Amino acid sequence: MTANNQARFGDDYPSDIITIDGIEYLDTHPDDMDLSSVQTPETTSPNDADWTYRGRFMKGREQEYEVTLQAYRDIYEGKSNNHTKALMGCRTFASLRRDLNTGDVKVFGDSCRDRWCPMCSGQKAAYAKDQTKIYVQSLKAPRFLTLTLRHNEADLKTQVSFLQQSFARLRQRAYWKEKVTGGIWFLQVKRGKNSGLWHPHLHILIDGSYIEQGRLSALWELVTFGSPVIDIRRLHDVEKTASYVARYTARPAELADMPPADRVEVIEALFGKRLCGTFGTGKTVTLSPPKIESDAEWDYIGSYDDIAEKAQTDLVARAIFRAYNNYEPISAELYKEFTGHLPGHQPIVKERPPVAKQLWLDFFT
């Protein structure tokens, strides 16, 4: 496992200094921490409560999670499969550990990395948003381009393949090469409200000089053999645009907004398809969160969920949880107070084995 800096939750809790047995701790007010007031819905697992490691990633994504599970069950005709097992086990285990030298606290956790997992895709989208924003802010005159296809009755897989092939052909045209120096593209999939037909399209943030819409429309109609509709405009609200396109880095469609049959078709149609990409100057951007490796020696403090639960009533657990959330180190004394032994002298801790690697629709495909 690797230390995961991406999994912090950024809660800023007011605190006081409290002395316990001669040791000073940062105390978090229970009302502000709000751990004791969390009510777990009867329809969910206790591990989905807001204060758990899994619950922090799940919050607001419950419906999307349920329909994704059902879609995989429909694909496999109700049989148990690696995807449902992965989603059900995703982020159910995490531990807090202390750097033996610096006292810094990090979380070590597991994730399924399945492409359609709303928890994993949510984390990836947050990272992609930050990277996209940095890239766009570096451009002198960024533009937002949307490429669509003429409505037709072809299946979704065929349309997505044709859309991506057409975009590749567009990038080979002399006018495009003259005007565009790079960019980032994202795939979105939905059905047309009026036609009821599939409507895949590409959102592209581009770097370059002024592009004449009529000229670009003519080129797009040429490479698509009859689809002239495009939209291109100057980009003014970087934050809003980055948030809008980044959500498609892993999940190009909201499954909860679709009937069951469409969810199955979307998952199957996008198997092996790239959902986003970079070109030219955009190749400096990395849209997938990197794995964080560490050579530090880490002492096991305890299960994340156990510490979070104890923090409701235990001041020492609360101090550890507060230190983690606020990027603060914990002392050797505090570590000993909670674990019962000095740093570097912990007993062997047997942790749950990692979730099996997915063999289909890998998250980073």
C-alpha positions as CSV (number, residue, x, y, z in Angstrom):
1,M,0.0,0.0,0.0
2,T,1.0,3.6,-0.5
3,A,0.4,6.7,1.6
4,N,-2.5,8.6,0.1
5,N,-2.3,12.4,0.4
6,Q,-5.4,12.7,-1.8
7,A,-7.8,11.3,0.8
8,R,-7.8,14.3,3.2
9,F,-11.0,15.9,3.9
10,G,-10.0,19.5,4.9
11,D,-12.3,20.0,7.9
12,D,-11.2,23.0,9.9
13,Y,-12.4,22.5,13.5
14,P,-12.0,25.0,16.3
15,S,-9.7,23.7,19.1
16,D,-8.4,24.4,22.6
17,I,-5.3,23.1,24.3
18,I,-6.2,20.4,26.9
19,T,-3.6,18.8,29.2
20,I,-4.0,15.1,30.0
21,D,-1.4,13.6,32.4
22,G,1.0,16.4,31.8
23,I,0.7,16.2,28.0
24,E,-0.9,18.9,25.9
25,Y,-3.4,17.9,23.2
26,L,-5.4,19.9,20.6
27,D,-9.0,19.3,21.6
28,T,-11.8,19.5,19.0
29,H,-15.2,20.6,20.1
30,P,-17.7,17.8,19.6
31,D,-20.3,20.1,18.2
32,D,-18.0,21.2,15.4
33,M,-16.6,17.8,14.7
34,D,-20.2,16.5,14.5
35,L,-19.2,12.8,14.7
36,S,-21.7,11.9,17.3
37,S,-24.6,13.3,15.4
38,V,-24.1,11.2,12.3
39,Q,-27.2,9.0,11.6
40,T,-26.7,6.0,9.5
41,P,-29.6,5.3,7.1
42,E,-31.2,1.9,7.7
43,T,-30.7,1.0,4.1
44,T,-27.0,1.4,4.0
45,S,-24.1,-0.4,5.7
46,P,-22.6,1.2,8.8
47,N,-19.4,1.6,6.8
48,D,-21.3,4.2,4.6
49,A,-21.7,6.6,7.5
50,D,-20.2,10.0,6.8
51,W,-17.4,9.7,9.4
52,T,-16.0,6.4,8.0
53,Y,-13.3,6.3,5.4
54,R,-15.7,4.9,2.8
55,G,-18.5,7.2,3.8
56,R,-16.4,10.3,3.2
57,F,-16.0,9.3,-0.5
58,M,-19.5,7.9,-0.8
59,K,-21.3,11.0,0.4
60,G,-23.5,12.4,-2.3
61,R,-22.8,9.5,-4.6
62,E,-25.1,6.9,-3.0
63,Q,-27.6,6.7,-5.9
64,E,-25.0,6.5,-8.6
65,Y,-23.3,3.7,-6.6
66,E,-26.5,1.7,-6.3
67,V,-27.3,1.9,-10.0
68,T,-23.7,1.0,-11.0
69,L,-23.9,-2.1,-8.9
70,Q,-27.2,-3.0,-10.5
71,A,-25.8,-2.4,-14.0
72,Y,-23.0,-4.8,-13.3
73,R,-25.4,-7.4,-12.0
74,D,-27.5,-7.0,-15.1
75,I,-24.5,-7.5,-17.3
76,Y,-23.6,-10.7,-15.6
77,E,-27.2,-11.8,-15.2
78,G,-27.2,-11.5,-11.4
79,K,-24.1,-13.7,-11.0
80,S,-21.4,-12.6,-8.6
81,N,-18.6,-10.9,-10.5
82,N,-15.3,-9.1,-9.8
83,H,-16.9,-5.7,-10.4
84,T,-19.6,-5.9,-7.8
85,K,-17.2,-7.4,-5.3
86,A,-14.7,-4.6,-6.0
87,L,-17.4,-1.8,-5.6
88,M,-18.7,-3.3,-2.5
89,G,-15.2,-3.6,-1.0
90,C,-13.9,-0.2,-2.2
91,R,-12.5,1.9,0.6
92,T,-13.9,-0.3,3.3
93,F,-10.5,-0.5,5.0
94,A,-7.9,2.2,5.8
95,S,-5.4,2.8,8.6
96,L,-3.7,5.8,10.0
97,R,0.1,5.6,10.4
98,R,2.8,7.9,11.8
99,D,6.1,8.7,10.1
100,L,8.7,7.4,12.6
101,N,11.0,10.4,11.9
102,T,8.7,13.4,11.4
103,G,5.5,12.4,13.2
104,D,3.4,13.2,10.2
105,V,0.1,11.2,10.0
106,K,-1.0,9.6,6.7
107,V,-3.8,7.3,5.6
108,F,-3.1,4.0,4.0
109,G,-6.2,2.7,2.2
110,D,-7.5,0.5,-0.6
111,S,-9.6,1.4,-3.6
112,C,-11.1,-0.7,-6.4
113,R,-10.1,1.6,-9.3
114,D,-13.0,0.4,-11.3
115,R,-13.8,2.8,-14.1
116,W,-17.4,3.2,-13.1
117,C,-16.9,3.3,-9.3
118,P,-18.4,6.7,-8.3
119,M,-16.0,7.0,-5.3
120,C,-12.9,6.4,-7.4
121,S,-14.1,8.5,-10.3
122,G,-15.0,11.3,-8.0
123,Q,-11.4,11.4,-6.7
124,K,-10.0,11.2,-10.2
125,A,-12.3,14.1,-11.3
126,A,-11.2,16.3,-8.4
127,Y,-7.5,15.7,-9.4
128,A,-8.3,16.3,-13.1
129,K,-10.1,19.5,-12.3
130,D,-7.0,21.0,-10.6
131,Q,-4.7,19.9,-13.4
132,T,-7.0,21.2,-16.1
133,K,-7.3,24.6,-14.3
134,I,-3.6,25.0,-14.0
135,Y,-3.2,24.2,-17.8
136,V,-5.9,26.6,-18.9
137,Q,-4.6,29.4,-16.7
138,S,-1.3,29.1,-18.5
139,L,-2.9,29.8,-21.9
140,K,-3.2,33.3,-23.4
141,A,-6.5,32.8,-25.2
142,P,-8.1,29.4,-24.2
143,R,-11.1,28.3,-26.1
144,F,-13.8,25.8,-25.4
145,L,-14.8,23.6,-28.4
146,T,-17.7,21.1,-28.5
147,L,-17.8,18.6,-31.4
148,T,-21.0,16.6,-32.1
149,L,-22.4,14.2,-34.6
150,R,-25.5,14.4,-36.7
151,H,-28.3,12.3,-35.0
152,N,-28.4,8.8,-36.3
153,E,-29.7,5.4,-35.2
154,A,-26.3,3.7,-34.9
155,D,-25.5,1.9,-31.6
156,L,-23.5,3.9,-29.1
157,K,-20.3,1.9,-29.5
158,T,-20.2,2.6,-33.3
159,Q,-20.9,6.3,-32.7
160,V,-18.2,6.8,-30.1
161,S,-15.6,5.0,-32.3
162,F,-16.6,7.2,-35.3
163,L,-16.5,10.4,-33.2
164,Q,-13.0,9.7,-31.9
165,Q,-11.8,8.7,-35.3
166,S,-13.2,11.9,-36.8
167,F,-11.5,14.0,-34.2
168,A,-8.2,12.3,-35.0
169,R,-8.7,13.1,-38.7
170,L,-9.6,16.7,-37.8
171,R,-6.2,17.1,-36.0
172,Q,-4.5,16.1,-39.2
173,R,-6.0,19.0,-41.3
174,A,-3.7,21.8,-42.2
175,Y,-6.0,24.5,-40.8
176,W,-6.2,22.8,-37.5
177,K,-2.5,22.4,-37.2
178,E,-2.0,26.1,-38.1
179,K,-4.5,27.4,-35.5
180,V,-4.3,24.8,-32.6
181,T,-1.2,24.0,-30.7
182,G,-2.6,21.7,-28.1
183,G,-5.4,20.9,-25.7
184,I,-7.4,18.4,-23.6
185,W,-10.4,16.5,-24.7
186,F,-13.2,14.8,-22.7
187,L,-16.0,12.5,-23.9
188,Q,-19.6,12.9,-22.8
189,V,-22.4,10.5,-23.6
190,K,-26.2,11.1,-23.3
191,R,-29.4,10.7,-25.2
192,G,-30.9,13.6,-27.1
193,K,-34.0,15.0,-25.3
194,N,-36.1,15.3,-28.4
195,S,-34.7,12.6,-30.7
196,G,-34.2,9.9,-28.0
197,L,-31.1,8.9,-29.9
198,W,-27.6,8.6,-28.5
199,H,-25.7,11.8,-28.5
200,P,-21.9,11.4,-27.8
201,H,-19.8,14.5,-28.1
202,L,-16.4,15.8,-27.3
203,H,-15.6,18.8,-25.1
204,I,-12.1,20.2,-25.9
205,L,-10.1,22.9,-24.2
206,I,-7.8,24.2,-26.9
207,D,-4.6,26.3,-27.0
208,G,-3.9,28.4,-30.0
209,S,-4.9,31.4,-32.1
210,Y,-8.2,32.7,-33.4
211,I,-10.3,30.0,-35.2
212,E,-13.0,31.0,-37.7
213,Q,-16.1,29.0,-36.7
214,G,-17.4,28.7,-40.2
215,R,-14.1,27.3,-41.4
216,L,-13.9,24.8,-38.6
217,S,-17.5,23.8,-39.1
218,A,-16.8,23.0,-42.7
219,L,-13.7,20.9,-41.8
220,W,-15.7,19.0,-39.2
221,E,-18.5,18.3,-41.7
222,L,-15.8,17.1,-44.2
223,V,-14.1,14.6,-41.8
224,T,-17.5,13.3,-40.4
225,F,-19.2,13.1,-43.8
226,G,-22.0,15.4,-42.9
227,S,-22.0,16.7,-39.3
228,P,-21.4,20.4,-39.4
229,V,-22.5,21.4,-35.9
230,I,-19.8,22.6,-33.6
231,D,-19.6,25.2,-30.8
232,I,-16.5,27.2,-30.1
233,R,-16.2,30.2,-27.7
234,R,-13.7,32.1,-25.6
235,L,-13.2,30.6,-22.2
236,H,-13.9,33.1,-19.4
237,D,-14.8,31.2,-16.3
238,V,-11.8,28.8,-15.8
239,E,-13.0,27.3,-12.5
240,K,-16.5,26.5,-13.8
241,T,-15.3,25.0,-17.1
242,A,-12.6,22.9,-15.4
243,S,-15.2,21.5,-13.0
244,Y,-17.6,20.8,-15.8
245,V,-15.3,18.9,-18.1
246,A,-13.2,17.1,-15.4
247,R,-16.2,15.1,-14.2
248,Y,-16.1,13.2,-17.5
249,T,-12.5,12.0,-17.0
250,A,-13.7,8.7,-15.6
251,R,-17.5,8.7,-15.9
252,P,-18.7,10.1,-19.2
253,A,-22.3,9.6,-18.2
254,E,-24.5,9.7,-15.1
255,L,-25.9,6.2,-14.9
256,A,-28.6,7.3,-12.4
257,D,-30.1,9.5,-15.1
258,M,-30.6,6.5,-17.5
259,P,-33.0,3.5,-17.7
260,P,-31.4,0.1,-16.8
261,A,-30.9,-1.0,-20.4
262,D,-29.0,2.2,-21.3
263,R,-26.7,1.8,-18.3
264,V,-25.7,-1.6,-19.6
265,E,-25.2,-0.4,-23.1
266,V,-23.0,2.6,-21.9
267,I,-20.8,0.3,-19.8
268,E,-20.4,-2.2,-22.6
269,A,-20.0,0.3,-25.4
270,L,-17.2,2.2,-23.6
271,F,-15.2,-0.9,-22.8
272,G,-11.6,-0.2,-23.9
273,K,-12.4,3.3,-25.1
274,R,-10.4,6.3,-24.0
275,L,-12.6,8.8,-22.1
276,C,-10.2,11.8,-22.1
277,G,-6.9,12.7,-23.6
278,T,-4.3,15.3,-24.3
279,F,-2.4,16.5,-27.4
280,G,0.2,19.1,-28.3
281,T,0.9,21.5,-25.4
282,G,-1.8,19.6,-23.4
283,K,0.5,16.6,-23.0
284,T,2.1,18.3,-20.1
285,V,-1.1,17.6,-18.2
286,T,-1.6,14.4,-16.2
287,L,-5.3,13.7,-15.7
288,S,-4.9,10.6,-13.5
289,P,-3.8,10.9,-9.8
290,P,-0.2,9.5,-9.4
291,K,0.5,6.8,-7.0
292,I,2.2,8.2,-3.9
293,E,5.2,6.2,-2.9
294,S,7.1,6.8,0.4
295,D,10.4,5.4,1.7
296,A,9.5,6.5,5.2
297,E,9.1,4.1,8.1
298,W,5.5,4.1,9.2
299,D,4.1,3.1,12.6
300,Y,0.6,1.7,12.6
301,I,-1.7,3.8,14.8
302,G,-5.0,2.1,14.1
303,S,-7.9,1.6,11.8
304,Y,-9.2,4.9,10.4
305,D,-12.8,4.0,11.2
306,D,-12.0,2.9,14.7
307,I,-10.1,6.1,15.4
308,A,-12.9,8.2,14.0
309,E,-15.5,6.4,16.1
310,K,-13.4,6.7,19.3
311,A,-12.9,10.4,18.6
312,Q,-16.5,11.0,19.5
313,T,-15.7,10.4,23.2
314,D,-11.9,9.9,23.5
315,L,-9.7,13.0,23.7
316,V,-6.5,11.2,22.6
317,A,-8.2,9.7,19.5
318,R,-9.7,13.1,18.8
319,A,-6.2,14.7,18.9
320,I,-4.9,12.1,16.5
321,F,-7.8,12.6,14.1
322,R,-7.4,16.3,14.3
323,A,-3.7,16.1,13.5
324,Y,-4.4,14.0,10.5
325,N,-7.1,16.3,9.1
326,N,-4.9,19.4,9.7
327,Y,-1.6,18.1,8.4
328,E,0.0,18.2,11.8
329,P,2.5,15.8,13.3
330,I,1.8,13.9,16.5
331,S,4.3,13.4,19.2
332,A,5.8,10.2,20.3
333,E,4.1,10.7,23.6
334,L,0.7,11.0,22.0
335,Y,1.3,8.0,19.9
336,K,2.3,5.9,23.0
337,E,-0.8,7.2,24.9
338,F,-3.1,5.9,22.2
339,T,-1.3,2.6,21.2
340,G,0.4,1.6,24.4
341,H,3.9,1.4,23.0
342,L,6.7,3.7,21.8
343,P,7.2,4.5,18.1
344,G,9.3,1.8,16.4
345,H,8.3,-0.8,18.9
346,Q,4.9,-1.8,17.6
347,P,3.7,-5.4,17.4
348,I,3.1,-7.0,14.0
349,V,-0.2,-5.9,12.6
350,K,-2.0,-8.2,10.2
351,E,-4.0,-6.1,7.8
352,R,-6.7,-7.2,5.4
353,P,-5.2,-8.3,2.0
354,P,-5.6,-5.8,-0.8
355,V,-8.6,-6.1,-3.2
356,A,-7.8,-8.2,-6.3
357,K,-6.8,-6.2,-9.3
358,Q,-9.5,-5.7,-11.9
359,L,-9.1,-7.4,-15.2
360,W,-11.8,-5.6,-17.1
361,L,-12.7,-1.9,-17.5
362,D,-9.7,-0.9,-15.5
363,F,-10.1,2.6,-13.9
364,F,-7.2,4.1,-15.8
365,T,-8.0,2.5,-19.2
